[in-house]
Amino acid sequence: MVDVNTHLANNLPRRRYDAVIVGAGGAGMRCSLQLAEAGLNVAVLTKVFPTRSHTVAAQGGIGASLGNMSEDNWYWHMFDTVKGSDYLGDQDAIEFMCREAPKVVYELEHFGMPFDRNPDGTIYQRPFGGHTANFGEKPVQRACAAADRTGHAMLHTLYQRNVRARTQFFVEWMALDILRDADGDVVGVIALEMETGECMILESKVTVFATGGAGRIWAASTNAFINTGDGMGMTTRAGIPLEDMEFWQFHPTGVAGAGVLITEGVRGEGGILLNKHGERFMERYAPTLKDLAPRDFVSRSMDQEIKEGRGAGPDGDYVLLKLDHLGADTIMKRLPSIREIAIKFANVDPIKDPIPVVPTIHYQMGGIPTNVHGQVVAPKDGNPNAIVNGLYAIGECACVSVHGANRLGTNSLLDLLVFGRAAGNHIVAQGLKQHGHKPLPADAGDFSLARLARLDGSRSGEKVQDVANDIRRTMQAHCGVFRTSELLSQGVTKIMELAERAKDMHIADKSKVFNTARVEALELDNLVETAKATIVSAEARKESRGAHAHRDYSERNDEQWLRHTLYYSQGNRLEYKPVNMKPLTVETFKPKARTF
């Protein structure tokens, strides 16, 4: 670590690093490990202790064609991912990810990840929604699992490796804004230490965003409270667009009323969905894959059952997930956390009774546009994918576009590992030790200090929680599983009104030390940006594709809409860029109707 004595006009303290990573979940720590082991000077900023990052909540597994249970190969995995993405995924990135998958899983195994095992010692793999053998013929076991705590085991494994590699963590620090120089290159971030309320500039040769998703812009969410879209907010405030923000995945099985995730691994192990008549309704919607159809499909089928009056419970507002037929031994061995969650949040023991479940917001497919090396890209001089120097994004906050319009289960943990590692390798190859730091602009940090001064100087105005809750309610009502033109246009009007209200924030507590009200007000700025990007992009897309199900335009329209949306916060304007249909080495998978 290098302390720098020269101060800017605003007198903020500064520290210099080769690389600064914002976020210490699966992607951030996989990247930091690569950099620290290569001898680079790395700082990782995180709002919570690393092992509390939201990756900890991932349950089901990591998708990789190891073929431990039956024949499998990366090409089938690629087909499933492209089809799952409803053909909006970039096929070069998808091929890259599916090819790398076995390698990163074996690497993780060597790092000490406690995977479940088969009797012959190989990694146990379970079936999962949308994963098939031989291009859709039958379900295949591809999810490498550690019981139903895969993300938990992965996070702890990566954290321990980072401790060994002496990565420097800044725990309970929040990044506020990107610092860009006159050339538009990113030269660091400004961050707030929650414990003291003080700000610091972290200068870096490369900055990596691994800030996770923004599921907290909805009222019912499987996401942690920290998932407030910080990476998206910082990116879009810096004038860089966000890609495909209209595509958000509803996970079919969140606990009714609580939103807590029930992994797809339950259906992978043989759990089934029932309506109030005890009918296994997925057989009607997806005769081949049944309960293991992709998530967007299952969520819409469940929503339809409920809307047509076949929902269970006193208000008919959920369906039932039955797993008692699996037997107590399987449940205790393969799904112990799920049993705990069901008892705690739904008051049912799944060994005896079914769990009440509803579709709940889970994952953002869009995010900060990047290439396969994790470098952030934005349109410039006629090139839709011009590189923004010094900035990388990985994990859920990034859009390499391997998930397109709908992500297959298990591909999220895979995405973290593959692109965390790829970004790390790309940064190491640049030989950062040979390069100096670019000088900071004279006004570096002034923008963030003005945001803080606004809060500290407020005498009256809106309460943070009131505006945040109104955003969540609006998104829930106007941008749900099924969307219509009317709902979306009303939603855009309401979110723009809320964005205006958010400019007039007031916090009563002006103290410095662990002032959570100030942190929440700063997070609200990011929630607003993410909500605007989502609903403006959704309102403009006049088709149904993947997770974006539009009642007024129920068909997919490849002629007009096989393209990525780019949202710019300045003027809430949209641009579009083509989908990369050309894989690295194999033939293009051409768009077909999705049947399961």
C-alpha positions, 0 to 999 in steps of 0.5 A, a space after each residue: 500500500 502506498 500513501 500519497 501525500 499530495 492532496 487535491 483541492 478538496 483535500 481528500 486522502 488518497 491511496 494508490 493500488 494497481 487494482 481496486 475491486 468493488 465487491 467481494 462476492 464470487 466474481 470479485 474474489 475470484 478476480 482478486 485471487 488471480 491478481 493477488 497471486 500474480 503479485 499485484 497490489 489489490 484492494 477489495 472494497 465491500 459493504 459487508 464482510 466478504 462471506 456475507 456477500 449475496 453469492 452466499 445465498 446461491 443454493 443449487 449448483 454450478 453448471 459444467 459439462 463434467 459428464 459425471 452422471 451421464 454423457 455430456 459435453 460443452 456444446 449441448 450446454 452452449 445450446 441450452 444457454 443460447 436457447 434459454 437466453 431466447 437467442 439474445 445472448 452473445 454466442 461468442 461469450 456463451 461458447 467461451 463460458 461453456 468451454 471454460 466451465 469444467 476447468 473452473 469447477 476443477 480449479 475450485 475443487 482444488 482450492 478446497 471446495 467441499 462438493 458433494 460426491 458420488 460413490 466413486 469420488 467424482 463430483 455429484 451433479 443434479 438435474 436443473 431447469 433447462 439443461 438437456 442432453 443432445 440439444 433438448 432431447 432429455 434432462 441432463 445432470 449438470 449442476 455441480 452441487 455442495 448440498 443446497 449451499 453451493 454459493 456458501 461453500 464457494 464464497 468461503 473457499 474463495 475467501 480463504 484463498 484470498 486470505 492466503 494470497 494476502 488480498 487487502 479487504 476494505 470491509 464496510 466501505 461503500 464506493 460512491 462514484 467512478 473517477 474519470 479523466 479528460 480522456 474518459 479513462 477510469 483512474 479510480 473510485 471515491 469511497 466512504 468508510 461506514 465506520 467513520 463517515 470519512 471519504 477517501 480516493 482510491 487511485 488505481 490503474 484498473 477498477 473492477 466492478 463486481 457489485 452484484 445485482 439490484 433485486 431490491 428495486 422490487 418489493 418481493 425479492 430473493 436478494 439481500 438488502 445490500 443488492 441496491 444496484 451500486 455498480 449500475 448507479 455509478 456506471 450510468 452517472 459516469 455517462 456509460 450506458 447499461 445494457 438489456 436492463 428490461 430483462 429480470 428473472 423471476 425465480 419460480 419458487 420464492 417462499 410465499 409472503 417472505 420471498 426467500 429463495 427455494 432452489 431449483 435444486 428441489 425440482 432437480 432432485 424430483 420435487 414437483 409443483 402442484 395447484 390447489 387440485 393437487 394437479 401437476 400442472 407443468 405437464 400441460 405447459 412443458 410436456 418434455 421437461 415438465 417442472 425442469 423447464 427454464 425459469 421464465 417459462 415456469 414462472 409464467 405457468 405458475 402465474 397463469 395457474 394463480 390468475 385462472 383461479 387454481 392457486 392454493 391457500 385461503 386467497 388462492 395466491 400461491 402454488 405448492 412445491 411438493 417434496 415429501 415423496 423424496 423421503 426424509 433421507 434425501 431431503 436431509 442429505 441433499 436439501 438440508 437448508 431448504 428444510 430449515 428455510 421452509 420451517 422458518 419462513 413458511 411454517 411447514 416441514 417439507 418432509 411432511 407438507 408442501 411449501 407455498 411458493 410464488 414467482 419472486 424477482 431473483 436475477 438481473 440478466 442486463 447490466 454494465 456492457 462488457 466483452 469476454 475479458 470483462 472490459 467495459 464497452 460503450 459505443 464510440 465513433 461508430 464502434 458499438 463495443 469501444 473499450 472504456 479504459 481502466 474499467 472492468 465489470 464482472 458477475 451479476 452487475 455485468 452484461 457480457 450477455 451470456 444470459 440474454 433474455 433469460 438465465 439458465 439456473 447454475 449459470 450465475 455461479 459459473 458466470 462469476 467464476 469464468 469471467 472473474 478469472 478471465 478478467 483477472 487473467 486479462 489484467 495480469 497480462 497487461 503488466 501493470 507494474 510497468 505502468 504508472 498511475 494516470 494523474 487524477 483530474 483536479 476536481 476528482 471527488 468533488 461530485 461525490 462530496 457535493 452528493 454528501 453535502 446535499 444530505 448533510 445540509 438538508 433541513 427537510 424533505 423526503 424520507 429515504 425509506 418512503 421513496 425506496 418503498 414507493 419504487 419497490 411497490 411501483 416496480 412490483 405493480 408495473 413491471 412484474 411477470 406479465 407486462 402490458 403497454 399501459 402498465 409500463 407507460 404508467 410505471 415510467 411516469 411514476 418512476 420519473 416522479 419518484 426520481 424527482 422526489 429522490 433529489 429532495 432527500 432528508 436525513 435527520 441523523 447527521 452523525 458520522 459514525 456508522 450512519 446507516 441512514 446516510 448509506 441508505 440515502 446514497 444507495 437510493 441514488 443507485 436504486 433510482 438509476 437502476 429502476 429508471 433503466 429497467 422500466 424505460 427499457 421495458 416500456 420500449 421493447 414491443 415483443 415478448 422475449 425470455 423474462 420480458 413477457 408482454 401481453 400486448 405483444 405476445 410473440 418474439 419479434 426477431 426482425 425488429 427486436 433481436 438487438 441489445 438495448 442500451 440505456 443512458 441516464 442523461 435524458 433517459 434515452 435508448 440506443 440499440 446494438 446488434 446481438 453477436 450471433 457468431 460463436 468462436 469456433 462452431 456454427 451459429 444457433 439460429 433463432 427457433 421457437 422455444 418448446 420444452 
